[in-house]
Amino acid sequence: MTTAYEDVPFSELLHHPAATTRRLDAVRALRLRRRDAGDLALMRVEQMERDATVVDFTSRLLTSLVRTENIAALRQALPEALPWSTFLPPEDVDILLAELVDTARGAVSLDNLAPIALLLTQWKHSAEIYADPALLAILTREPDGDLGPVPVPEVGQ
């Protein structure tokens, strides 16, 4: 396999299913582009299972490194895996690692990787803020004056 995926119009799968699925011999997955909806991915079950095995292994390895107090090794490897993490303060890197391990364990046990992707996206946005001194100053400054009274929450909401 030479590439991770190939872009294919969804209509090609509908009109030429056998020829389209044969393309999976050369790529890991097909990205099926749709006009009026989100794209879909088509891959062999064996590939999906291999990917899940790698994610499960990685999650367990991270957990083991943290449990055995090898946080220094994780800390050292993190900028290679997540280059944007270099903009995070050291205490936030520790929090990121702890959250990543917990989230990865839970996500793998549910066979749902979306929580890991969401966590990484959230931390990446934090790094973007730390990387921009003007934005960091705006978001961390104290508000000017009293912001007024806070309304009492309504019961039942």
N, C-alpha and C positions, 0 to 999 in steps of 0.2 A: 504494500500500500504506500502510495507516494504522498497523498494529501489527506488531511483530516476529513474534509467533506467537499462535496461538489454542489453548486447551485443548479437546481432543476426546476422548471416551471411545473406547478402542480398538475396542469393539464397534460403534461408529457406522461406522468404516471397513469393518468386516467386513460389516455389514448394508446399508450405502449407500455403496459405494466411489466411484461417479461423483459423487454429490452432495458427499461429503466432500472428495474431491480438488479439486473446483471451488472450494472455499474458499481454495485456494492462489492464486487470482486476487486476493484481497484482503489476504493476509498472506504474510510471508516463509516461514513454516513452520507446521506443525501439531504440537502436542505431544500425542502419543497416550498418554493415561493408561491404565495397566494395573493391575488389582487386585493380582495376585500376583507382579509383576515390575517392574523398572524401566521408567520411561516411555521412549517412543521418539519420534524426530522424523521428520517427513515433509516433504521440501522438493523443489522442482524441481531437476533437475541444473544448470540454468543458474544458479540462485541459489547452489548449492554451489560452482560454478566461479567465480562472481563473488567469493564470500567468500574462496575460496582465493587469488584474484588479489590481493585487498586484503591478506591476511595475508602473502603473498609480497613484495609491495611494501613493506609496513611493516617486515618483517624486513630487507630489503635496505637500506632507508633508515636504519634503526638501525645496521646494520653499517657503512654508509658514513659516518655521522656519527661513529662511534667511530673508524673507520680514519683519518679526516681530522682527528682530534683535536678534534672539536667536542663533547667530553664536557660542556663548560659548557652548551651548548644542550640536550643531553639532560637534564642535571641540572636545568636550569631548567624544562623541560617535564614532568618526571617527576611532581611533585605534582599536576599537572592530570590526568594519566592514571591515577595511583595515589595518591589522596589520603593513604592510610595510610603512604606512604613518608616523610612528614614526621617520623615518629617514629623512623626509623632514624638511627643515627650516620652522619656524612658518609663515613667509610671503608666502611661497609656499603653505602651508596648506590652507591659506585663498584663494589663487588663485584657488587651486584645488576645494575647495567647491563651489566657484562662477561658475567655468566652469562646474562642475558636475551638478549643478542645472539647468543652462542654457541648457546644452546638453541634460539632461534628459527630460526637458520640450519639447524641439524640437523633440527629438527622439520619444517620446511617441505620439506626435501629428502626426508623420509620420508613426506610427506603425512599426518603424525600430529601433531596439535596438543596431545595429552595432555601431553607433557613441558613445554610452556609453561604450561599450566594448573597442573600440579603445582608448578613452580618459583614461580609467582606465589602460590600458596596457602602454600607454605613461607615465603616472604618476608613475606607478610601476617601469618602467625603470629609471626614474629620481631618485626614492628612492634607487634603486640598486646602482646608481652612488654615491649618498651621503653616502651610507652605506660602501663604499669601499674607504678609505682615499687615497690609491695609485691611483685609477682610477679618483677620484675627482681632485687630484692634476694634473694629466696629462691633463684632459679635461678643467681645469680652468686656467692653467698657460698661461702667455703671450707668444706669439710666439718669437722665437729667431731671432732678426734682422728683416730686411725689407723682405717681401715676394715677392717683385717685383711689376712691374706694372700690373694693372688690364686691360684686353682687353676691348675695347668699345663693348657693345652688338650690335649684328647685328639687323638691323631694320626688323620687321616682325616676330620675333621669340619670 
